[in-house]
Amino acid sequence: MEAGVQQKKAEQAKDIIAPLAEQLKGSSKGLQRHREIGKLVDDQTEEVRAKLRDAIEALLKKMYDNEASDIDIGGPGCDNNIWYRIHGDKSPDKKAPEFTLTETDFLLHNLIMPKQREHLFENRNLDFSYSISGSDSIAGAKRFRADMYFDLEHLALNMRKIDNVIRPFKGLNLHPEIAKALSLKYYKYGLTLVTGITGSGKSSTLDTVIDANNRTVDSHIVIIASPVELVHQPKKSVVRHREVGRDVRSFKDGAIQALRQDPDIIVVGELRDPETIMTALEITDSGHKTFGTLHTSSAMESIERILGEVPVNEQNRVRTRLADVLTCVISQKLVPSLDGKRVLAKEVLVVTSPVKAAIRNNNVNEIYQMLMEGSERGMNTMEQDLKRLYEEGKISKEVAINNANNKKRVKQLITENQL
């Protein structure tokens, strides 16, 4: 979008905000000040509020032109600038309009509803989804995952662009055995984990897997997410999207309720607490195919994280249940590629009989060797995949080493290949 258009919409918003800001009580601070801003915003006509949204949406639309994944707005940390993350690097956009702290406070309050605002005040944080296109329709909407929070008593916002284009399944470059494990056609139940740090592409991978099942299997898929990101159009499957906080109270409630909704596949967006983890194990144990994500960087760490989330006196029982239901773990990273973009590197674990035994007997440290030697079943370590990307000329040696979970091991793999 042209800078002139952005500036025009910004000036319109500034002209609206200026007289509203004058109505703020000079002595009010903290939440009281934000309550006053929220009330002033809510009292405006829809036409006025739409002009305030236009200023933000002009900046969001630019993300599609500059190939940005994220935008940051508001709070002292942004220093009045608009920041974009482009191909992994975050920097201010010097061509974008500048906004004062008061202006961004008004603009951000305008994006949310009173109920969301109360949640923000209570928790000092608000996760939500946002769409632009003039309607709430699924097709063609530009959607964003948003996180609003406080930065030194001012509002700050990060929005991540949700790609409406689902990547083809073959682009995941998975072994046929792994593809079968992910398909309801071949595995009717079992728990699959897609793991990685924030920004590692977990959601995109999970969406690709969901889409593959949606295209190939007559089924009912229930997705519980916070917030809902990409919306799947029903193809061969009924696909339900339930957003935590809007459609259901919690991940745990959504998973338990899903059992009464005749599902074949249940997607628990994030296994973020002991209750949700235990619920995911239970619904899988009841004979359903379950997918979930974890903020871990390796298959072994994922298993240890699940066990570490439950009380010590429960760990033996959970260890046995996890060994019974776990089917596959994909741990991934997006690493800088030689073409200036990013490429997917992943560790893949298939839960074979020896892996099950290692989990049951609390010998998780043995699994790394099984990963290294399990190529016939589609398994590989993160280090092996980084070595592959290096050999294919997609990443540098330095990137391979920096992104390895075991730097010593990846150096050995690369050196062995060069001898």
C-alpha positions as CSV (number, residue, x, y, z in Angstrom):
1,M,0.0,0.0,0.0
2,E,1.3,3.5,-0.9
3,A,2.8,5.5,1.9
4,G,0.5,8.4,0.9
5,V,-2.6,6.3,1.6
6,Q,-1.3,5.2,4.9
7,Q,-0.5,8.8,5.9
8,K,-3.9,10.0,4.8
9,K,-5.7,7.4,7.0
10,A,-3.3,8.1,9.8
11,E,-4.1,11.9,9.7
12,Q,-7.8,11.2,9.7
13,A,-7.4,9.0,12.8
14,K,-5.2,11.7,14.5
15,D,-7.8,14.3,13.9
16,I,-10.5,12.1,15.5
17,I,-8.3,11.2,18.5
18,A,-7.1,14.8,19.3
19,P,-10.4,16.1,20.8
20,L,-11.0,12.7,22.5
21,A,-7.6,12.9,24.2
22,E,-8.5,16.3,25.6
23,Q,-11.4,14.8,27.5
24,L,-9.1,12.5,29.5
25,K,-8.8,13.5,33.2
26,G,-5.3,14.8,33.7
27,S,-4.9,13.0,37.0
28,S,-6.0,9.5,35.8
29,K,-3.3,6.9,35.3
30,G,-2.9,3.1,34.8
31,L,-6.1,1.2,34.4
32,Q,-8.3,4.1,35.2
33,R,-6.9,6.0,32.2
34,H,-7.5,3.0,30.0
35,R,-11.1,2.6,31.2
36,E,-11.7,6.3,30.3
37,I,-10.1,5.7,26.8
38,G,-12.2,2.5,26.3
39,K,-15.5,4.4,27.2
40,L,-14.6,7.3,24.9
41,V,-14.0,4.9,22.0
42,D,-17.1,2.8,22.7
43,D,-19.2,6.0,22.7
44,Q,-18.2,6.9,19.1
45,T,-20.4,6.1,16.1
46,E,-19.6,3.1,13.9
47,E,-18.5,5.5,11.1
48,V,-15.9,7.2,13.4
49,R,-14.7,3.8,14.7
50,A,-14.3,2.5,11.1
51,K,-12.0,5.5,10.3
52,L,-9.9,4.6,13.4
53,R,-9.7,1.0,12.2
54,D,-8.7,2.1,8.7
55,A,-5.5,3.6,10.1
56,I,-4.4,0.2,11.6
57,E,-5.7,-1.8,8.7
58,A,-3.7,0.2,6.2
59,L,-0.6,-0.9,8.1
60,L,-1.8,-4.5,8.2
61,K,-2.4,-4.6,4.5
62,K,1.2,-3.5,3.9
63,M,2.3,-6.8,5.4
64,Y,1.2,-8.5,2.2
65,D,3.4,-6.2,0.1
66,N,6.5,-6.3,2.2
67,E,6.3,-10.1,3.0
68,A,6.2,-9.3,6.7
69,S,5.1,-12.0,9.2
70,D,4.6,-9.7,12.2
71,I,3.8,-6.1,13.0
72,D,4.4,-4.3,16.3
73,I,2.5,-1.2,17.3
74,G,2.3,1.0,20.5
75,G,4.0,1.2,23.8
76,P,7.3,3.0,24.6
77,G,9.2,0.0,23.1
78,C,8.1,0.9,19.6
79,D,9.3,4.6,20.0
80,N,6.3,5.9,18.0
81,N,7.3,3.7,15.0
82,I,5.6,0.8,13.3
83,W,7.8,-2.3,13.3
84,Y,7.7,-5.3,10.8
85,R,9.4,-8.6,11.0
86,I,10.5,-9.5,7.4
87,H,12.1,-12.9,6.7
88,G,13.0,-13.2,10.4
89,D,14.4,-9.7,11.0
90,K,12.4,-7.0,12.9
91,S,13.0,-3.3,12.1
92,P,11.0,0.0,12.1
93,D,9.3,1.1,8.9
94,K,10.7,4.6,8.3
95,K,8.0,5.3,5.6
96,A,5.1,4.4,7.9
97,P,3.3,7.1,9.9
98,E,4.4,7.8,13.4
99,F,1.9,7.6,16.3
100,T,2.2,9.0,19.9
101,L,1.6,6.7,22.9
102,T,-1.8,8.3,23.4
103,E,-2.8,7.9,19.8
104,T,-1.8,4.2,19.8
105,D,-3.7,3.7,23.1
106,F,-6.9,5.0,21.4
107,L,-6.3,3.0,18.1
108,L,-5.7,-0.3,20.0
109,H,-8.7,0.1,22.3
110,N,-10.8,0.6,19.2
111,L,-9.9,-2.8,17.9
112,I,-11.5,-4.7,20.8
113,M,-14.9,-5.2,22.3
114,P,-15.8,-4.3,25.9
115,K,-15.7,-7.9,27.1
116,Q,-12.3,-8.3,25.6
117,R,-11.2,-5.1,27.2
118,E,-12.2,-6.4,30.7
119,H,-10.2,-9.6,30.0
120,L,-7.2,-7.4,29.0
121,F,-7.5,-5.4,32.3
122,E,-7.9,-8.5,34.4
123,N,-5.0,-10.5,32.8
124,R,-2.9,-7.7,31.5
125,N,-2.9,-9.6,28.2
126,L,-5.4,-10.5,25.5
127,D,-5.0,-13.1,22.7
128,F,-7.5,-12.7,19.8
129,S,-8.0,-13.1,16.1
130,Y,-8.6,-10.2,13.7
131,S,-9.8,-10.1,10.2
132,I,-10.1,-7.5,7.5
133,S,-12.1,-7.6,4.2
134,G,-15.4,-5.8,5.2
135,S,-17.0,-9.0,6.5
136,D,-16.5,-12.0,8.7
137,S,-16.7,-14.4,5.8
138,I,-14.2,-17.2,5.6
139,A,-13.3,-16.9,2.0
140,G,-10.8,-14.1,1.1
141,A,-10.5,-12.6,4.5
142,K,-7.1,-11.4,5.6
143,R,-6.7,-12.9,9.1
144,F,-4.2,-12.1,11.9
145,R,-3.3,-13.6,15.3
146,A,-3.1,-10.8,17.8
147,D,-1.6,-10.3,21.2
148,M,-2.4,-7.1,23.1
149,Y,-0.5,-6.3,26.3
150,F,0.8,-3.5,28.5
151,D,4.2,-1.8,28.1
152,L,4.9,0.7,30.9
153,E,1.2,1.4,31.3
154,H,0.5,1.9,27.6
155,L,-1.0,-0.6,25.2
156,A,1.2,-2.6,22.8
157,L,0.2,-5.0,20.1
158,N,1.7,-7.7,18.0
159,M,-0.1,-9.2,15.1
160,R,1.0,-12.2,13.1
161,K,-0.2,-12.6,9.6
162,I,-2.1,-15.8,9.0
163,D,-1.4,-17.3,5.6
164,N,-4.7,-18.3,3.9
165,V,-2.7,-20.4,1.5
166,I,-2.2,-23.9,2.9
167,R,1.1,-25.4,2.0
168,P,0.9,-28.7,0.0
169,F,1.5,-31.8,2.1
170,K,4.3,-33.0,-0.1
171,G,6.1,-29.7,0.8
172,L,6.7,-31.1,4.3
173,N,9.0,-33.7,2.8
174,L,7.9,-36.5,5.0
175,H,8.7,-40.2,4.7
176,P,5.7,-42.3,3.5
177,E,5.6,-44.0,7.0
178,I,5.1,-40.6,8.6
179,A,2.5,-39.6,6.1
180,K,0.5,-42.7,7.1
181,A,0.9,-42.0,10.8
182,L,-0.6,-38.5,10.2
183,S,-3.6,-39.8,8.2
184,L,-6.9,-40.9,9.7
185,K,-7.2,-43.4,6.8
186,Y,-4.3,-45.5,8.2
187,Y,-4.2,-44.6,11.9
188,K,-7.6,-44.2,13.5
189,Y,-6.3,-43.0,16.9
190,G,-3.1,-41.8,18.5
191,L,-1.5,-38.6,19.6
192,T,0.7,-36.6,17.3
193,L,2.7,-33.6,18.6
194,V,4.0,-30.7,16.4
195,T,6.5,-28.8,18.5
196,G,8.9,-25.9,18.3
197,I,9.5,-22.4,19.7
198,T,7.3,-19.4,18.9
199,G,7.6,-18.6,15.2
200,S,8.8,-22.0,14.1
201,G,5.9,-22.7,11.8
202,K,4.0,-25.2,14.0
203,S,0.6,-23.8,13.1
204,S,1.4,-24.0,9.4
205,T,2.5,-27.6,9.6
206,L,-0.5,-28.5,11.6
207,D,-2.8,-26.8,9.1
208,T,-1.2,-28.7,6.3
209,V,-1.8,-32.0,8.1
210,I,-5.4,-31.1,8.9
211,D,-6.0,-30.1,5.3
212,A,-4.6,-33.4,4.0
213,N,-7.1,-35.2,6.2
214,N,-9.9,-32.9,5.2
215,R,-9.2,-33.6,1.5
216,T,-8.9,-37.4,1.8
217,V,-11.1,-38.7,4.6
218,D,-14.8,-38.6,5.4
219,S,-14.7,-37.5,9.0
220,H,-15.5,-34.8,11.6
221,I,-12.6,-32.6,12.7
222,V,-12.8,-30.4,15.8
223,I,-10.2,-27.7,16.1
224,I,-9.8,-26.0,19.5
225,A,-7.4,-23.0,19.3
226,S,-6.5,-19.7,21.0
227,P,-7.1,-17.9,18.8
228,V,-8.4,-19.6,15.7
229,E,-6.0,-18.8,12.9
230,L,-6.5,-20.3,9.5
231,V,-10.1,-21.3,8.9
232,H,-10.5,-24.6,7.0
233,Q,-13.3,-24.9,4.4
234,P,-15.1,-28.2,4.7
235,K,-14.1,-30.6,1.9
236,K,-14.6,-34.3,2.6
237,S,-14.8,-33.6,6.4
238,V,-17.0,-31.5,8.7
239,V,-14.5,-29.0,10.2
240,R,-15.5,-27.2,13.5
241,H,-13.4,-24.2,14.8
242,R,-13.8,-23.4,18.5
243,E,-11.9,-20.4,19.8
244,V,-10.9,-20.4,23.4
245,G,-12.6,-17.4,25.2
246,R,-15.1,-16.9,22.4
247,D,-16.7,-20.3,21.6
248,V,-15.4,-22.4,24.6
249,R,-13.9,-21.5,28.0
250,S,-10.7,-23.4,27.8
251,F,-8.7,-26.0,25.9
252,K,-9.7,-28.6,28.5
253,D,-13.4,-27.8,28.2
254,G,-13.2,-27.8,24.4
255,A,-11.5,-31.2,24.4
256,I,-14.0,-32.8,26.8
257,Q,-17.0,-31.3,25.0
258,A,-15.6,-32.5,21.7
259,L,-16.1,-36.1,22.8
260,R,-19.8,-35.6,22.8
261,Q,-19.7,-34.1,19.2
262,D,-19.0,-37.3,17.3
263,P,-15.4,-36.4,16.3
264,D,-12.8,-38.4,14.4
265,I,-10.0,-35.9,14.8
266,I,-9.5,-33.5,17.7
267,V,-6.9,-30.8,17.4
268,V,-5.9,-29.2,20.7
269,G,-4.1,-26.0,19.6
270,E,-1.7,-25.9,22.5
271,L,-0.9,-28.3,25.4
272,R,0.0,-25.4,27.7
273,D,-0.8,-26.7,31.2
274,P,-1.1,-30.1,33.1
275,E,-4.9,-30.2,32.9
276,T,-4.9,-29.8,29.1
277,I,-2.0,-32.3,28.7
278,M,-3.9,-34.9,30.8
279,T,-7.1,-34.3,28.9
280,A,-5.3,-34.8,25.5
281,L,-4.0,-38.1,26.7
282,E,-7.4,-39.2,28.0
283,I,-9.3,-38.3,24.8
284,T,-6.6,-40.1,22.7
285,D,-6.9,-43.1,25.0
286,S,-10.6,-43.2,24.4
287,G,-9.9,-44.0,20.7
288,H,-9.6,-40.7,18.9
289,K,-6.9,-39.3,16.6
290,T,-5.5,-36.2,18.4
291,F,-3.1,-33.5,17.4
292,G,-1.5,-30.9,19.6
293,T,1.4,-28.5,19.8
294,L,4.1,-27.9,22.5
295,H,6.7,-25.2,22.9
296,T,9.7,-27.6,22.8
297,S,12.6,-28.0,20.5
298,S,13.1,-31.7,20.3
299,A,11.2,-35.0,20.5
300,M,12.9,-36.0,23.7
301,E,12.3,-32.6,25.3
302,S,8.6,-33.0,24.3
303,I,8.3,-36.3,26.2
304,E,10.1,-34.9,29.2
305,R,8.0,-31.8,29.2
306,I,4.8,-33.8,29.4
307,L,6.1,-36.0,32.2
308,G,7.5,-33.0,34.0
309,E,4.1,-31.2,34.0
310,V,2.4,-33.8,36.2
311,P,3.0,-34.5,39.9
312,V,5.7,-37.0,40.8
313,N,3.2,-39.5,42.2
314,E,1.3,-39.4,38.8
315,Q,4.3,-39.7,36.5
316,N,4.4,-43.5,36.3
317,R,0.8,-43.7,35.3
318,V,1.2,-40.8,32.8
319,R,4.4,-42.4,31.4
320,T,2.5,-45.6,30.7
321,R,-0.4,-43.8,29.1
322,L,1.9,-41.6,27.0
323,A,3.7,-44.7,25.7
324,D,0.4,-46.2,24.7
325,V,-1.1,-43.3,22.8
326,L,1.9,-41.3,21.4
327,T,2.2,-41.9,17.6
328,C,4.5,-39.3,16.2
329,V,6.5,-36.2,17.2
330,I,7.6,-33.5,14.7
331,S,9.9,-30.9,16.2
332,Q,10.7,-28.1,13.9
333,K,12.5,-24.8,13.3
334,L,12.5,-22.2,10.5
335,V,16.1,-21.4,9.8
336,P,17.7,-18.7,7.6
337,S,18.3,-19.9,4.1
338,L,20.9,-18.8,1.6
339,D,18.3,-17.1,-0.5
340,G,17.5,-14.7,2.3
341,K,14.3,-16.4,3.4
342,R,13.7,-19.3,5.8
343,V,13.5,-23.0,5.3
344,L,11.9,-25.8,7.5
345,A,14.3,-28.0,9.5
346,K,12.6,-30.8,11.5
347,E,13.2,-33.7,13.8
348,V,10.8,-36.6,13.4
349,L,10.1,-39.4,15.8
350,V,7.9,-42.4,15.1
351,V,6.8,-44.2,18.3
352,T,7.9,-47.7,17.6
353,S,7.9,-50.6,20.2
354,P,11.4,-49.8,21.4
355,V,10.5,-46.1,21.8
356,K,7.4,-47.1,23.8
357,A,9.6,-49.3,26.0
358,A,12.0,-46.4,26.5
359,I,9.2,-44.1,27.6
360,R,7.6,-46.7,29.9
361,N,11.0,-47.5,31.6
362,N,12.0,-43.9,32.0
363,N,14.9,-44.2,29.5
364,V,14.0,-41.2,27.4
365,N,17.8,-40.6,26.8
366,E,17.9,-43.7,24.7
367,I,15.5,-42.3,22.1
368,Y,18.1,-40.0,20.4
369,Q,20.0,-43.1,19.2
370,M,16.8,-44.6,17.9
371,L,16.1,-41.3,16.0
372,M,19.6,-41.5,14.4
373,E,19.1,-45.1,13.3
374,G,15.4,-45.0,12.3
375,S,15.7,-43.6,8.8
376,E,13.8,-46.6,7.3
377,R,10.8,-45.7,9.4
378,G,11.1,-42.0,8.5
379,M,12.9,-40.9,11.6
380,N,15.7,-38.3,11.8
381,T,17.3,-36.0,14.4
382,M,17.3,-32.2,14.0
383,E,21.1,-32.5,13.4
384,Q,20.6,-35.0,10.5
385,D,18.0,-32.7,8.9
386,L,20.3,-29.6,9.2
387,K,23.1,-31.6,7.6
388,R,20.7,-32.5,4.7
389,L,19.8,-28.9,4.2
390,Y,23.5,-27.9,4.2
391,E,24.4,-30.6,1.7
392,E,21.5,-29.5,-0.6
393,G,23.0,-26.0,-0.6
394,K,19.9,-24.5,1.2
395,I,21.6,-23.3,4.3
396,S,25.2,-22.3,5.4
397,K,27.4,-24.4,7.7
398,E,27.1,-21.7,10.3
399,V,23.3,-21.8,10.3
400,A,23.3,-25.6,10.6
401,I,25.5,-25.4,13.7
402,N,23.7,-22.4,15.3
403,N,20.3,-24.1,15.0
404,A,21.3,-27.6,16.1
405,N,20.1,-28.9,19.5
406,N,23.4,-30.8,19.7
407,K,26.1,-28.6,18.1
408,K,28.9,-31.1,18.6
409,R,26.9,-33.8,16.8
410,V,26.0,-31.7,13.8
411,K,29.7,-30.7,13.4
412,Q,30.6,-34.4,13.5
413,L,28.0,-35.2,10.8
414,I,29.2,-32.4,8.5
415,T,32.9,-33.3,9.0
416,E,32.2,-37.0,8.3
417,N,30.6,-36.1,5.0
418,Q,33.6,-34.0,4.0
419,L,36.2,-36.7,4.7
